Amino acid sequence: MRKLIFSLFAFLVLTTVNAQVLDPVKWKTRVEKKSDTELVLIMDAKIDNGWHFYSQYTPDGGALPAVFTFKDSKGNYQLVGKTTEGKYEKHYNDVFEVDEYFFTKSAQFKQTIKVLNPKLKTIKAELDGQTCIDGKCIQEFEAFTFTLPEIKVEEAAIGEDTTTVAPTTVDTIKNTIETVKTETTSTESTEPVKKEEKGFWTIFLLSFFGGLLATFTPCVFPMIPMTVSFFLKQSANKSKGKFNALFYGLCIVLICLFFTLPFHLLEGVNRDIFSEISTNVYLNTFFFIIFVTFAISFFGAFEITMPSKLSNKVDNASNSGGLLGIFFMALTLIIVSFSCIGPALGFVFGTSLNSDGGASILSMAMLGFGLGLALPFMFFALAPSLLGNLPKSGGWLNTVKVVFGFIELALAFKFLSNADIGMDLHWLEREVFIAFWIAIFGALSLYLFGKITLPHDSPMSHISVGRMLLGLVSLTFTVYLIPGLWGAPLKLISAFPPPMTYSESPQGFGKSITTTTNESLPKGAVYTVHNLVSFEDYEEGLAYAKEVNKPILIDFTGKQCVNCRLMENNVWSDPKVLEILKKDVVLISLYGDDKKELPKDEWYISKENGKEVNTVGEKWSEFQIQKYNNNARPYYVLLDPKDDKNTLNTPVPYTPDIEEYKAWLLDGISKFK
């Protein structure tokens, strides 16, 4: 039970860790010959300051112990004894009330083997363990290969080895990459970047308000007074009733968090899995269909409900009483109100998957959504006298639902745009996307002004002041969108439409690049946003930077990256920043989601996940992870072209503050010699 609690605690803490790839333990291996037939496999771990790597023998109930597993031992070799380890530290954990055994700074593990197969050249092994710092824990999983020296094998009966505990190893390629990582991050901090925390809190707050707004739907709002009153009246005393209502809200939050657990498991297998999911053409098309379906449902064409068999089973379970019954009551709320909160949940999932923040930011988003959804229930349980101030249910709830339907329909086109960009079809270019939004928000304005009525709307002789004001906001937004058809940047929504480079007029309405300008482009360069000259191949950009003796700015970006568009439209557009980008650096834009296929002679097996790399995007994603130990987009690196292993300053992710980003650029350029 304690191990389960510890795992849950580690999972929840992980949701606050930023999107940077952490690698606090570095492994080096070697093989020593003990006799003609016996070898000692030695694993040396170098542990970053402050981190703890837990022993194989740390007691049950606390941290997870290290488990070493050898592969394909049958008929090839035998393990002689168990894996040995160096001296560990022992400390008592007040939270879990157990002793914990762990290593700091360094650790060494040894395993003796007896070789049975004279043709055996390598041994593969895996490590599954845990590393923690200040309550934040990450799963430590490594897969390595030992290269064996030539040895003589004595004739002996080959026994079956059933031992499963053995040490981890590192192959030659891994060691080479380790060296590259050390060299390329000499000026880069491996601690979480504080700026990324801002993105986490932003998505948390937006999701929180999304959950709060979801309570103002016909499926949820009427349940607030009913549920709170039920707990207060059915309990023996008011304190017990308040506790039950608060626990009910906590269960809503935990259920929302539970939905993210599979994504943490997937991310543990493949660190780039979220990029692959968010840029997947079929998944984005699926989200588009789901959002359009929900929007039509919100308009009143039909109702979407969960299977009645499922909702009945959960509802029956809620009658069991006690805390378990309260948990099933919370689950019942989510199931029966799915037609209202489902689109909001889908939006939270969809935007999180496209945020390049990984499972952590998805959990942060779902935590915010769950808290927003649960807050009214908990608040009115603590202040039940205020229940009488709630507005009565009525036609206004359907109006809220229809407004959400229009918003869902508009957001659906973001996912369709992602799919279109991913396939490079140019069916939904920037102008077409904006035209759809003008039509949608124009129709919303007409609806709010009472010019359009839908099936479930109540008859009305006049519109309320609040509805009129909301209609004015919608109409103002519609008018704001119109200049976007002729190339206006539309900075308020820059994260949603396709970039200017993906439009009928990439340089703006009536503008084009002259032939003379095209002829002056360096070899391999293209024009990108704001008429900037950019290279989309690292080697070509590096060669040009050496030729003109300018520092390199690597822009790890994506065609479907929301924060990349925000940076380009809101930060790069600043006149002073744009001047620096045009005159003082050589820009290399590497698209991690480019689906263009590589020439077959350039295909290779990924060192990161063992999969075949056969697209341009996969190549640059692998390059970013292997060289900079980071898979966030956008991600900016300033390099000295004379020594491209040397970063001029600490690379940065999404940095929406113009002055901060400009200062970072100037700092790196000033260090260029």
C-alpha positions in Angstrom: 0.0 0.0 0.0 2.8 2.4 0.9 4.5 1.7 -2.4 1.2 2.6 -4.2 1.0 5.8 -2.2 4.6 6.7 -3.0 4.0 6.1 -6.7 0.9 8.3 -6.7 2.8 11.0 -4.8 5.7 10.8 -7.4 3.2 11.0 -10.2 1.4 14.1 -8.8 4.7 15.8 -8.2 5.9 15.1 -11.7 3.0 17.2 -13.1 4.7 20.3 -11.9 8.1 19.5 -13.5 8.7 21.5 -16.7 9.0 20.1 -20.2 12.8 20.0 -20.3 14.2 16.5 -20.5 16.0 15.7 -17.3 18.9 13.2 -17.2 20.4 13.4 -13.7 22.3 10.1 -13.9 25.1 9.5 -16.4 26.3 6.0 -16.9 29.7 4.6 -18.1 30.5 0.9 -18.4 33.5 -1.3 -18.8 34.3 -5.0 -18.8 37.0 -6.6 -16.8 38.3 -10.1 -17.3 38.3 -12.3 -14.1 39.3 -15.6 -15.6 39.4 -17.4 -19.0 35.6 -17.8 -18.8 34.4 -15.2 -16.4 33.9 -11.5 -16.9 33.0 -8.7 -14.5 30.6 -6.1 -15.9 31.1 -2.8 -14.2 28.6 0.1 -14.2 29.6 3.5 -12.9 27.0 6.1 -12.3 27.7 9.8 -12.0 24.8 11.5 -10.2 24.0 15.2 -10.4 24.2 17.3 -7.3 21.2 17.0 -5.0 19.8 13.9 -6.8 19.4 10.5 -5.1 19.6 7.2 -7.0 18.0 4.5 -5.0 19.6 1.2 -4.1 18.5 -2.3 -5.2 17.8 -3.0 -1.5 15.9 0.1 -0.4 13.0 -1.2 1.8 9.5 -1.6 0.5 7.1 1.2 1.2 9.4 4.1 0.2 11.1 4.8 -3.1 11.3 2.3 -5.9 14.4 0.1 -5.9 16.7 -0.3 -8.8 16.1 -3.5 -10.8 18.8 -4.7 -13.3 17.7 -7.3 -15.9 19.9 -9.1 -18.4 18.6 -10.3 -21.7 18.9 -13.5 -23.7 21.1 -15.3 -21.1 19.9 -18.8 -21.8 22.6 -20.8 -23.5 24.9 -17.8 -23.8 26.0 -17.0 -20.3 25.3 -17.5 -16.6 25.1 -14.9 -13.8 27.5 -15.7 -11.0 25.8 -14.4 -7.9 23.8 -11.3 -7.6 24.6 -7.7 -8.6 26.8 -6.1 -6.1 26.8 -2.4 -5.3 28.9 0.2 -3.5 28.2 1.7 -0.1 24.9 3.5 0.0 23.5 6.2 2.4 20.7 5.4 4.8 18.1 8.0 5.8 14.7 7.9 7.4 11.7 9.2 5.4 9.2 11.0 7.6 6.5 11.0 5.0 6.5 7.2 4.3 7.9 6.2 7.7 10.6 3.9 6.3 14.4 3.9 5.9 15.6 4.7 2.4 18.9 3.5 0.9 20.3 5.7 -1.9 23.5 6.9 -3.6 24.6 10.5 -4.1 27.2 11.9 -6.5 28.3 8.4 -7.7 27.5 4.7 -7.5 29.1 1.5 -8.8 27.4 -1.8 -9.6 29.2 -5.1 -10.6 28.0 -8.3 -12.0 30.1 -11.4 -12.6 29.1 -13.7 -15.5 30.3 -17.0 -16.9 30.3 -17.1 -20.7 28.9 -20.3 -22.2 28.7 -19.4 -25.9 32.1 -18.7 -27.5 30.4 -16.7 -30.3 28.8 -14.3 -27.9 29.9 -10.7 -28.7 27.5 -8.5 -26.7 25.2 -8.7 -23.7 22.1 -6.5 -23.4 20.7 -5.3 -20.1 18.1 -2.9 -18.8 17.8 -0.8 -15.7 14.5 0.2 -14.1 14.9 2.5 -11.1 14.1 5.9 -9.6 15.9 9.2 -9.0 14.6 12.0 -6.8 15.4 15.5 -5.8 13.5 17.6 -3.2 10.4 15.5 -3.6 10.5 15.5 -7.4 11.1 12.0 -8.8 11.7 10.6 -12.3 11.7 7.1 -13.6 15.3 6.0 -14.5 15.1 3.6 -17.5 18.2 2.7 -19.5 18.8 0.0 -22.2 22.5 -0.7 -22.9 24.8 -3.1 -24.6 28.2 -4.5 -23.3 30.8 -5.4 -25.9 32.7 -8.5 -24.8 36.4 -9.3 -25.4 37.4 -12.6 -26.9 37.5 -15.4 -24.3 38.0 -19.1 -24.1 34.9 -21.1 -23.2 35.3 -24.3 -21.2 33.1 -27.2 -22.1 30.5 -27.5 -19.5 26.8 -28.3 -19.1 24.8 -25.3 -20.0 22.3 -24.6 -17.2 19.3 -22.4 -17.3 19.8 -19.1 -15.6 16.7 -17.9 -13.8 18.3 -14.9 -12.1 16.6 -11.6 -13.2 18.5 -9.0 -11.2 21.5 -7.6 -13.1 23.2 -4.3 -13.9 22.7 -1.9 -16.7 25.1 -1.1 -19.5 26.0 1.5 -22.1 26.9 0.9 -25.7 29.6 2.6 -27.7 27.1 4.9 -29.4 25.6 6.0 -26.1 29.0 6.8 -24.7 29.8 8.9 -27.8 26.5 10.8 -27.4 27.3 11.3 -23.7 30.5 13.0 -24.7 28.7 15.2 -27.2 26.2 16.2 -24.5 28.9 17.1 -22.1 30.6 19.3 -24.7 27.5 21.0 -26.1 26.0 21.9 -22.7 29.0 23.4 -21.1 27.3 26.7 -20.8 23.8 25.3 -20.4 22.1 24.8 -17.1 20.5 21.4 -16.7 18.1 22.7 -14.0 14.5 23.3 -15.1 14.2 26.6 -16.9 12.0 29.0 -14.9 10.5 30.6 -18.0 8.9 27.3 -18.8 7.1 27.4 -15.4 5.2 30.4 -16.7 3.8 28.3 -19.5 2.7 25.7 -17.0 0.9 28.2 -14.8 -0.7 29.8 -17.9 -2.1 26.5 -19.1 -3.2 25.8 -15.5 -5.1 29.0 -15.2 -6.7 28.8 -18.6 -7.8 25.2 -17.9 -9.0 26.3 -14.4 -11.3 29.0 -16.0 -12.4 26.4 -18.6 -13.5 24.1 -15.8 -15.2 26.9 -14.0 -17.1 27.9 -17.2 -18.1 24.3 -17.7 -20.1 24.5 -14.5 -22.4 27.1 -16.2 -23.9 24.5 -18.5 -27.3 22.8 -18.3 -25.7 19.5 -17.3 -23.7 20.8 -14.3 -25.2 24.0 -12.9 -28.4 22.5 -11.6 -26.4 19.8 -9.8 -24.5 22.3 -7.6 -27.3 23.2 -5.1 -28.7 19.7 -5.2 -25.4 18.0 -4.4 -24.4 20.4 -1.7 -27.8 20.2 -0.1 -27.7 16.4 -0.2 -24.4 16.2 1.7 -25.4 18.8 4.3 -28.8 17.2 5.0 -27.8 13.5 4.8 -24.9 13.9 7.2 -25.1 13.5 11.0 -23.7 17.0 11.5 -22.7 20.0 9.4 -19.0 19.3 9.8 -19.4 15.8 8.4 -21.5 17.2 5.5 -18.9 19.8 4.6 -16.1 17.2 4.7 -18.1 14.9 2.4 -18.7 17.8 -0.1 -15.0 18.7 0.0 -14.1 15.1 -0.6 -16.5 15.0 -3.5 -14.7 17.9 -5.1 -11.3 16.2 -4.5 -12.6 13.1 -6.2 -13.5 15.2 -9.3 -9.9 16.5 -9.4 -8.4 13.0 -9.0 -10.6 11.6 -11.7 -9.5 14.3 -14.1 -5.9 13.6 -13.2 -6.4 9.9 -13.7 -7.1 10.5 -17.4 -3.5 11.6 -17.9 -1.9 8.5 -16.4 -1.6 6.6 -19.8 0.2 9.6 -21.3 2.9 9.5 -18.6 3.4 5.8 -19.3 3.7 6.5 -23.0 6.2 9.4 -22.4 8.3 7.1 -20.3 8.7 4.8 -23.4 9.3 7.6 -25.9 10.3 11.1 -24.8 9.1 12.5 -28.2 5.8 10.8 -28.1 3.8 14.0 -27.5 5.3 15.6 -30.6 4.4 12.6 -32.6 0.8 12.6 -31.2 0.2 16.4 -31.6 1.4 16.4 -35.2 -0.3 13.2 -36.3 -2.6 14.0 -39.2 -5.2 11.4 -38.4 -5.4 12.4 -34.7 -5.9 16.0 -35.6 -8.6 15.1 -38.1 -10.3 13.0 -35.5 -10.3 15.9 -33.1 -11.8 18.1 -35.8 -14.6 15.6 -36.3 -15.2 15.3 -32.6 -15.3 19.1 -32.0 -17.7 19.6 -35.0 -20.0 16.8 -33.7 -20.1 18.3 -30.2 -20.7 21.8 -31.6 -23.7 20.5 -33.6 -25.0 18.8 -30.4 -24.7 22.1 -28.5 -26.7 23.8 -31.2 -29.6 21.3 -30.3 -29.5 18.9 -33.2 -29.1 15.9 -30.9 -27.8 14.9 -27.4 -24.6 13.1 -26.8 -24.6 10.9 -23.7 -22.5 8.1 -22.3 -23.9 4.6 -22.6 -26.8 4.2 -20.1 -25.5 0.8 -18.9 -22.2 2.4 -17.8 -23.9 5.4 -16.1 -26.4 3.1 -14.3 -23.6 0.8 -13.0 -21.6 3.8 -11.6 -24.8 5.3 -10.2 -25.6 2.1 -8.4 -22.1 2.0 -7.0 -22.6 5.5 -5.6 -25.3 4.1 -3.3 -22.7 2.0 -1.4 -22.2 4.8 1.1 -19.0 6.0 2.7 -16.1 7.6 0.9 -16.2 5.1 -1.9 -19.8 6.0 -2.5 -18.9 9.7 -2.7 -16.1 8.8 -5.2 -18.7 7.1 -7.5 -21.0 10.1 -7.1 -18.2 12.3 -8.5 -17.7 9.8 -11.3 -21.4 9.8 -12.0 -21.4 13.6 -12.4 -18.7 13.4 -15.0 -20.4 10.6 -16.9 -23.9 12.1 -16.9 -22.7 15.6 -17.7 -20.3 14.3 -20.5 -22.4 16.0 -23.2 -21.6 19.4 -21.7 -18.1 19.0 -20.3 -16.8 16.5 -22.9 -15.9 19.3 -25.4 -14.1 21.3 -22.7 -12.2 18.1 -21.8 -11.4 17.6 -25.4 -10.1 21.1 -25.8 -7.9 20.8 -22.7 -6.5 17.5 -24.1 -6.1 18.9 -27.6 -4.4 22.1 -26.7 -2.1 20.3 -24.2 -1.0 17.7 -26.8 -0.1 20.6 -29.1 1.8 22.5 -26.5 5.0 20.5 -26.6 4.9 20.3 -22.8 4.5 16.6 -22.6 2.5 14.6 -20.0 3.5 17.1 -17.3 1.7 20.0 -18.8 -1.3 17.8 -19.7 -1.6 16.8 -16.0 -1.2 20.5 -15.1 -4.1 21.3 -17.5 -6.3 18.6 -16.1 -5.5 19.6 -12.6 -6.6 23.1 -13.4 -9.8 21.9 -15.2 -10.7 19.6 -12.3 -10.2 22.3 -9.7 -12.4 24.7 -11.7 -15.1 22.1 -12.1 -15.0 21.1 -8.4 -14.6 24.6 -6.9 -18.3 25.6 -6.9 -19.3 22.4 -5.1 -16.6 22.9 -2.4 -17.2 26.6 -2.1 -20.9 26.4 -1.5 -20.4 23.5 0.9 -18.3 25.9 3.1 -20.7 28.8 2.6 -24.2 27.1 2.1 -26.0 30.3 3.0 -24.9 31.7 -0.4 -26.7 29.0 -2.4 -29.8 31.3 -2.4 -27.9 33.9 -4.4 -27.3 31.5 -7.3 -29.3 32.4 -10.4 -32.2 30.0 -11.1 -31.8 27.6 -14.0 -33.6 28.6 -17.1 -33.2 29.5 -20.8 -29.9 31.3 -20.2 -28.2 28.0 -19.6 -29.1 26.9 -23.2 -27.7 30.2 -24.4 -24.4 29.5 -22.6 -24.4 26.0 -24.2 -25.0 27.4 -27.7 -22.2 30.0 -27.2 -19.9 27.2 -26.3 -21.0 25.4 -29.5 -19.8 28.3 -31.6 -16.5 28.4 -29.8 -16.1 24.6 -30.2 -16.8 25.0 -34.0 -14.1 27.7 -34.3 -11.5 25.6 -32.4 -12.3 22.6 -34.5 -10.7 24.4 -37.5 -7.4 24.6 -35.6 -7.1 20.8 -35.6 -8.1 20.6 -39.3 -5.5 23.3 -40.0 -2.9 21.1 -38.2 -3.8 18.1 -40.4 -3.7 20.2 -43.6 -0.3 21.7 -42.7 1.0 18.2 -41.8 0.1 16.9 -45.2 1.1 20.2 -46.9 -2.2 20.2 -48.9 -2.7 24.0 -48.8 -6.5 23.4 -48.7 -7.0 25.4 -45.5 -4.6 28.3 -46.0 -4.5 31.3 -43.7 -7.1 33.3 -45.6 -9.6 30.4 -45.7 -9.1 29.7 -42.0 -9.7 33.4 -41.1 -12.8 33.4 -43.4 -14.3 30.5 -41.5 -13.7 32.3 -38.2 -15.3 35.5 -39.5 -18.4 33.5 -40.5 -18.6 31.6 -37.2 -18.2 34.6 -34.9 -20.4 36.7 -37.2 -23.1 34.1 -36.8 -22.5 34.1 -33.0 -23.0 37.9 -33.0 -26.3 37.5 -34.8 -27.4 34.8 -32.4 -26.6 36.9 -29.3 -28.5 39.8 -30.8 -31.5 37.5 -31.2 -31.5 37.4 -35.0 -30.9 33.6 -35.1 -32.8 31.1 -32.9 -32.0 27.5 -32.4 -34.2 24.4 -31.4 -34.0 24.6 -27.6 -34.0 28.4 -27.2 -36.8 29.9 -25.1 -39.1 32.5 -26.6 -38.0 36.1 -25.7 -39.4 39.5 -26.2 -36.1 41.2 -25.6 -32.5 40.4 -25.0 -30.7 41.0 -21.6 -28.1 43.6 -21.1 -25.4 40.9 -20.5 -26.3 39.2 -23.8 -26.2 42.5 -25.7 -22.7 43.3 -24.2 -21.5 39.8 -25.1 -22.9 40.3 -28.6 -20.9 43.5 -29.0 -17.7 41.8 -27.9 -18.3 39.0 -30.5 -19.1 41.6 -33.2 -16.0 43.6 -32.4 -13.9 40.5 -32.6 -15.5 39.6 -36.0 -14.5 43.1 -37.4 -11.0 42.7 -36.0 -10.6 39.5 -38.0 -11.5 41.0 -41.4 -8.1 42.7 -42.1 -6.4 39.3 -41.6 -7.8 38.4 -45.1 -5.3 40.9 -46.5 -2.3 40.0 -44.4 -2.8 41.8 -41.1 -0.9 39.9 -38.3 -3.9 39.5 -36.0 -1.6 39.2 -32.9 -4.5 38.5 -30.6 -5.1 35.1 -32.2 -1.6 34.5 -33.7 -1.4 31.0 -32.1 -4.5 29.7 -34.1 -4.4 30.5 -37.8 -1.7 29.1 -40.1 1.4 31.2 -40.4 1.8 33.9 -43.0 4.1 31.6 -44.9 1.2 29.2 -45.4 -1.1 31.5 -47.3 -2.1 32.6 -50.7 0.0 35.8 -50.3 3.0 34.9 -48.0 4.3 38.4 -48.1 0.9 40.1 -47.6 -1.8 41.2 -50.0 -0.4 42.7 -53.2 3.2 42.1 -52.1 5.8 39.8 -53.6 9.6 39.2 -53.4 11.4 40.6 -56.4 13.4 38.5 -58.7 16.5 40.5 -57.8 16.0 39.7 -54.1 15.6 36.0 -54.8 18.8 35.9 -56.8 20.7 37.3 -53.7 19.5 34.4 -51.5 22.4 32.3 -50.2 22.5 28.7 -51.4 20.0 26.6 -49.5 18.2 29.6 -47.9 14.5 30.4 -48.0 12.4 33.3 -47.0 10.4 32.7 -43.8 8.2 34.9 -41.6 8.8 38.7 -41.7 10.8 38.2 -44.9 13.7 36.7 -42.8 16.3 34.6 -44.6 16.5 31.2 -43.0 18.1 27.8 -43.6 16.1 24.6 -43.1 19.2 22.4 -43.1 21.7 22.6 -40.3 24.9 21.8 -42.4 24.0 24.4 -45.1 23.3 27.1 -42.4 26.5 26.2 -40.6 28.6 26.5 -43.8 27.1 29.9 -44.5 27.6 31.2 -41.0 31.3 30.3 -41.2 31.5 32.1 -44.6 30.0 35.4 -43.3 31.4 35.0 -39.7 28.2 35.4 -37.8 26.7 33.5 -34.9 24.1 30.9 -35.5 20.6 31.1 -34.1 19.0 27.6 -34.2 15.2 27.8 -34.1 13.8 24.4 -33.2 10.3 24.9 -34.4 7.3 23.2 -35.8 4.7 23.8 -38.5 1.9 23.0 -36.1 3.6 24.6 -33.0 1.3 27.1 -31.2 4.0 28.8 -29.1 6.3 29.0 -32.2 3.6 31.1 -34.0 3.2 33.3 -30.9 7.0 34.0 -30.8 7.1 34.7 -34.5 4.1 37.1 -34.5 4.5 38.7 -31.1 8.2 38.8 -30.4 10.1 38.5 -33.7 7.9 41.2 -35.2 9.3 43.8 -32.7 11.4 46.2 -34.8 14.5 45.9 -32.6 14.3 42.1 -32.4 13.6 41.8 -36.1 16.7 44.0 -36.9 18.9 41.6 -34.9 17.5 38.6 -36.6 18.1 40.1 -40.0 21.6 41.6 -39.5 23.4 39.9 -36.6 22.7 36.2 -36.8 22.3 33.3 -39.3 18.9 31.8 -38.7 18.5 28.0 -39.0 14.9 26.9 -38.6 14.6 23.1 -38.0 11.0 21.8 -38.2 10.5 18.9 -35.8 7.2 18.0 -37.4 8.1 18.1 -41.1 6.6 15.0 -42.6 8.7 15.2 -45.8 10.4 11.9 -46.4 14.2 11.7 -46.3 16.1 10.1 -49.1 16.3 6.3 -48.4 20.0 6.3 -48.1 19.7 8.8 -45.2 17.3 6.6 -43.1 18.8 5.3 -39.9 17.7 3.8 -36.5 17.1 6.3 -33.7 19.5 6.2 -30.8 16.7 7.7 -28.7 13.9 5.1 -29.1 15.2 2.5 -31.5 12.7 3.4 -34.3 13.5 4.1 -37.9 14.1 7.8 -38.7 12.8 8.4 -42.2 11.4 12.0 -42.2 12.9 15.4 -42.0 11.0 16.2 -38.8 12.2 13.0 -37.0 15.8 13.8 -38.0 15.7 17.2 -36.4 13.8 16.0 -33.3 16.5 13.4 -32.8 19.2 16.0 -33.4 17.7 18.3 -30.8 17.3 15.6 -28.1 20.7 14.0 -28.6 22.7 17.3 -28.9 20.8 19.5 -26.4 18.9 17.0 -24.2 15.7 18.9 -24.8 12.6 18.2 -26.9 10.6 21.5 -26.3 9.4 23.6 -29.2 10.2 26.4 -29.7 13.8 26.1 -28.4 16.4 28.7 -29.3 20.2 28.1 -29.3 23.0 30.6 -30.1 26.1 28.9 -31.5 29.6 29.9 -32.5 30.0 28.5 -36.1 33.7 28.0 -35.7 32.9 25.6 -32.9 29.3 24.5 -33.1 29.7 22.4 -30.0 29.9 25.6 -28.0 26.7 27.4 -27.1 27.2 31.1 -26.6 24.8 31.3 -23.7 22.0 29.1 -22.1 19.4 28.1 -24.7 15.9 29.2 -24.0 12.4 27.9 -24.8 9.3 29.9 -25.4 10.0 33.5 -24.2 7.0 35.8 -24.7 8.6 38.8 -23.1 10.2 40.9 -25.9 12.8 42.7 -23.7 13.9 39.4 -22.1 14.3 37.7 -25.5 16.1 40.7 -27.0 18.5 40.7 -24.0 19.1 37.0 -24.5 20.0 37.6 -28.1 22.3 40.5 -27.3 24.0 38.5 -24.5 24.9 35.6 -26.8 26.0 37.8 -29.7 28.3 39.8 -27.4 30.1 36.6 -26.5 30.8 35.8 -30.2 34.4 36.3 -31.2 
